[in-house]
Amino acid sequence: MNTPGKSQGYYESERADMLRYIPATVRTTLEFGCGCGGFSALLKARSGVESWAVEVEETAAHEAARRLDKVICADAHVAVAEIPDRRFDCIIFFDVLEHLVDPYSLLLAVKPKLTAKGVVVASIPNIRYYRTFLKFVVHGDWQHEDQGIMDRTHLRFFTYKSIGNTFQRLAYRILTLEGIHPTSSRTYRLLNGILLNALWDVRYQHFVVVAAP
């Protein structure tokens, strides 16, 4: 059964744009919130990795299980107990952490699941993204939506600074922290130029972090 308000297409994104953040040496992966398994299937086809995943939505998990090596259909915090230690070169969270009541304890819990050179790769929406920023700062409109940055199922909100601080407080070493999906707005470029690049982070819809324990 689908999450209320979510179409099946919500679970089918392949996120091919994220392939470049997965180290070439990776041989085993674990993706939380894999949906129908599109990204991990791409990675498996490209690099022949052993792909595990966790997905709470039953229909999506069933589809992912046809494409990947192992899929655990359970809440992320529950699934951790079924995941072996020191098994994975890369643990993946694409637009997942913001949906959790306690993403911090999960990031701690997955540390022992990584191999000695393992990394966490996460894509996280930027609450300061230009178009969202305009709505709540200029227009005073904090309106929840079916998907996107203001997805009504988001429980946590992040900025560039808070992402960095979160991983550092949890004793991760940040290898990459950069923006993706920039706005093409000319108004943004003009405003940021006037403010001497003070709003540089507002340009990006998401930030990607690659971090190691």
C-alpha positions as CSV (number, residue, x, y, z in Angstrom):
1,M,0.0,0.0,0.0
2,N,1.3,3.4,-0.9
3,T,2.0,6.2,1.5
4,P,-1.1,8.5,1.6
5,G,-0.8,11.2,-1.0
6,K,2.1,9.5,-2.9
7,S,1.7,8.3,-6.4
8,Q,3.5,5.2,-7.6
9,G,5.8,7.5,-9.6
10,Y,7.2,8.8,-6.3
11,Y,8.9,5.5,-5.7
12,E,10.3,5.0,-9.2
13,S,12.9,7.7,-9.5
14,E,16.3,6.4,-10.7
15,R,18.4,9.4,-9.5
16,A,21.1,8.8,-12.2
17,D,22.5,12.2,-11.2
18,M,23.8,10.6,-8.0
19,L,25.9,7.9,-9.6
20,R,29.0,10.2,-9.7
21,Y,29.1,10.4,-5.9
22,I,29.4,6.6,-5.5
23,P,33.2,5.7,-5.2
24,A,34.4,3.5,-8.1
25,T,35.8,1.0,-5.6
26,V,32.4,0.2,-4.0
27,R,31.4,-3.5,-4.2
28,T,28.6,-3.7,-1.6
29,T,25.9,-1.1,-1.1
30,L,22.9,-0.5,1.2
31,E,20.2,2.0,0.2
32,F,17.7,3.2,2.7
33,G,14.3,4.3,1.1
34,C,15.1,2.6,-2.2
35,G,11.6,2.9,-3.6
36,C,11.3,0.5,-6.5
37,G,15.1,0.0,-6.5
38,G,15.9,2.2,-9.5
39,F,19.1,3.7,-8.4
40,S,20.6,0.6,-6.8
41,A,19.6,-1.3,-10.0
42,L,21.5,1.3,-12.1
43,L,24.5,1.0,-9.8
44,K,24.4,-2.8,-10.0
45,A,24.2,-2.7,-13.8
46,R,27.1,-0.3,-14.0
47,S,29.5,-1.8,-11.5
48,G,28.2,-5.2,-10.6
49,V,27.8,-4.4,-6.9
50,E,26.0,-6.5,-4.4
51,S,22.9,-4.3,-3.6
52,W,20.9,-4.4,-0.4
53,A,18.1,-2.0,0.4
54,V,15.5,-1.0,2.9
55,E,12.0,0.2,1.9
56,V,9.0,0.6,4.2
57,E,6.4,0.7,1.4
58,E,5.3,-2.8,0.6
59,T,4.5,-2.5,-3.1
60,A,7.7,-0.6,-3.8
61,A,9.8,-3.1,-1.7
62,H,8.3,-6.0,-3.7
63,E,9.4,-4.4,-7.0
64,A,12.8,-3.6,-5.6
65,A,13.3,-7.2,-4.5
66,R,13.0,-8.3,-8.1
67,R,16.0,-6.1,-9.1
68,L,18.3,-6.2,-6.1
69,D,20.1,-8.8,-4.0
70,K,18.2,-8.3,-0.8
71,V,15.4,-5.9,0.3
72,I,14.2,-5.5,3.8
73,C,10.6,-4.2,4.0
74,A,10.6,-2.4,7.4
75,D,11.0,0.9,9.1
76,A,14.6,2.1,8.8
77,H,15.3,1.9,12.5
78,V,13.9,-1.6,12.8
79,A,15.7,-2.8,9.7
80,V,19.1,-2.0,11.2
81,A,18.9,-5.0,13.5
82,E,18.8,-7.3,10.4
83,I,21.8,-5.7,8.7
84,P,25.2,-7.4,9.2
85,D,28.1,-5.4,10.6
86,R,31.2,-4.4,8.5
87,R,29.4,-5.4,5.3
88,F,28.9,-2.3,3.1
89,D,31.3,-0.1,1.2
90,C,28.5,2.5,0.7
91,I,25.3,3.3,2.6
92,I,22.9,5.5,0.7
93,F,20.2,8.0,1.8
94,F,18.6,9.9,-1.1
95,D,15.9,12.3,0.2
96,V,15.3,10.0,3.2
97,L,16.7,11.6,6.4
98,E,14.3,14.5,6.4
99,H,11.4,12.0,6.6
100,L,12.6,10.5,9.9
101,V,11.7,11.6,13.5
102,D,15.3,10.8,14.5
103,P,17.7,10.7,11.6
104,Y,20.6,11.2,14.0
105,S,20.3,7.9,15.8
106,L,20.0,6.1,12.4
107,L,23.2,7.8,11.1
108,L,25.0,6.5,14.3
109,A,23.4,3.0,14.0
110,V,24.7,2.5,10.5
111,K,28.3,3.2,11.3
112,P,29.1,-0.4,12.3
113,K,27.6,-1.6,9.1
114,L,30.3,0.1,7.0
115,T,33.6,-1.5,5.9
116,A,36.9,0.0,7.0
117,K,36.8,2.4,3.9
118,G,33.0,2.7,3.8
119,V,31.1,5.9,3.2
120,V,27.7,7.4,3.6
121,V,26.2,9.2,0.6
122,A,23.1,11.3,1.2
123,S,21.0,13.8,-0.8
124,I,19.1,16.2,1.4
125,P,16.7,19.0,0.4
126,N,17.7,22.5,1.2
127,I,15.0,24.5,3.1
128,R,16.7,27.7,2.0
129,Y,16.3,26.9,-1.7
130,Y,15.5,30.1,-3.6
131,R,11.9,29.4,-4.6
132,T,11.0,28.0,-1.1
133,F,13.0,30.8,0.5
134,L,10.8,33.4,-1.3
135,K,7.6,31.8,-0.2
136,F,8.3,31.8,3.5
137,V,10.7,34.8,3.9
138,V,9.1,37.3,1.5
139,H,5.5,36.1,1.3
140,G,5.2,34.4,4.7
141,D,3.8,31.3,3.2
142,W,4.7,28.0,4.9
143,Q,2.6,25.7,2.8
144,H,3.0,21.9,2.8
145,E,2.8,20.1,-0.5
146,D,2.5,16.6,-1.9
147,Q,6.2,16.4,-2.7
148,G,9.4,18.5,-3.0
149,I,11.1,20.5,-0.3
150,M,7.8,21.3,1.5
151,D,6.6,17.6,1.3
152,R,4.0,17.2,4.0
153,T,5.8,14.0,5.2
154,H,9.1,15.9,5.9
155,L,9.8,15.9,9.7
156,R,13.2,17.6,9.7
157,F,14.5,20.5,7.6
158,F,18.2,21.1,6.7
159,T,20.5,23.8,5.4
160,Y,24.1,23.6,4.2
161,K,25.3,24.6,7.7
162,S,23.1,22.2,9.6
163,I,24.0,19.3,7.3
164,G,27.7,19.9,8.0
165,N,27.1,20.4,11.7
166,T,25.0,17.2,11.9
167,F,27.6,14.9,10.4
168,Q,30.4,16.5,12.4
169,R,28.5,16.2,15.7
170,L,28.0,12.5,14.9
171,A,31.7,12.1,14.4
172,Y,31.7,11.7,10.6
173,R,34.5,13.1,8.4
174,I,33.0,15.0,5.6
175,L,34.6,14.2,2.2
176,T,32.1,16.1,0.0
177,L,29.4,18.7,0.8
178,E,28.0,20.4,-2.3
179,G,24.9,21.7,-3.9
180,I,23.0,20.2,-6.8
181,H,19.9,21.1,-8.9
182,P,20.5,24.9,-9.0
183,T,17.9,27.5,-9.8
184,S,18.1,29.1,-13.2
185,S,16.4,32.3,-11.9
186,R,18.0,35.6,-13.1
187,T,16.4,37.4,-10.2
188,Y,18.3,35.1,-7.8
189,R,21.6,35.8,-9.6
190,L,21.0,39.6,-9.5
191,L,20.0,39.5,-5.8
192,N,22.9,37.3,-4.8
193,G,25.3,39.5,-6.7
194,I,24.0,42.6,-4.9
195,L,24.5,40.8,-1.6
196,L,28.1,39.8,-2.5
197,N,27.3,36.1,-2.7
198,A,25.8,36.0,0.8
199,L,22.9,33.8,-0.6
200,W,25.1,31.3,-2.5
201,D,23.5,28.3,-0.7
202,V,20.0,29.5,-1.6
203,R,20.8,28.6,-5.2
204,Y,20.6,24.8,-4.7
205,Q,17.5,22.6,-4.3
206,H,19.6,19.8,-2.6
207,F,22.9,19.2,-1.0
208,V,24.9,16.1,-1.3
209,V,27.1,14.9,1.5
210,V,29.7,12.1,1.3
211,A,31.0,11.2,4.7
212,A,33.1,8.5,6.5
213,P,33.2,7.6,10.2
